[in-house]
Structure formats: structure tokens, C-alpha cells
Amino acid sequence: MLGNVGKPGRYQIQGTPTLLSALAQAGGPLPDTDFGGTILIHDNYKSKLDLNRYLQGEGKMDPEPYLYPGDTIMVKQSPWPSWGEIAIVASILASAAIVTVELSQLHH
């Protein structure tokens, strides 16, 4: 398990070797994960996986892919900022707007 997970590394999966069991052993995807951009590498072939199909939503879940010895899962980080980063930027911009207004009022 590589990429944007809690504990990247090599794992011997206990129980049924599925995508979700591997993710669980690796500490799960981090909050800023690109859920649609996960890659499964099996026998040098890459397949794109959408984790949303297995982790989110309601109703019937899609069947999970089984993993085989030597398979690699690459969980990508989202290119977009996380909600926490957006909140920090918004706070900085709001502070700058307040300072600008106060400075413009001083010149009148």
C-alpha cells in the first residue's frame, strides 16, 4: 500500500484479501485523498479504482476487487486543497479584507 494512507508499507493481509481489508491495515485513506484516482497494479497492469464506490454512499456496495500476492495499491493525494486548508486561506483573506477596509476608512 503506497501513497496517501495512514501507514504506507507492505502488508500480509489477514483474512479475505480485498481492497478494503488492505486499506484498513494501512490505516485507511487520509482526508485529502483523491478517492477517484486510486491505482491497482497487478502483474504490471494498472487499473484505476474509484474508492467512492466502496467507501461512500448508500445502498448496495460494488463488489471489492480481490488482491493477490505482489499486488500494489497506490492511493493518490487530491490536487485540491483540503477543507482545513481552504478554511485557513479563507480566514487569511477575511483578515486582509478587514484590514483593507479599516485602512481605507482612515484616509477619509
Secondary structure, 3 states (H helix, E strand, C coil): CEECECCCCCCCCCCCCEHHHHHHHCCCECCCECHHHEEEEECCEEEEECCHHHHCCCCCCCCCCECCCCCEEEECECCCCCHHHHHHHHHHHHHHHHHHHHHHHHCC
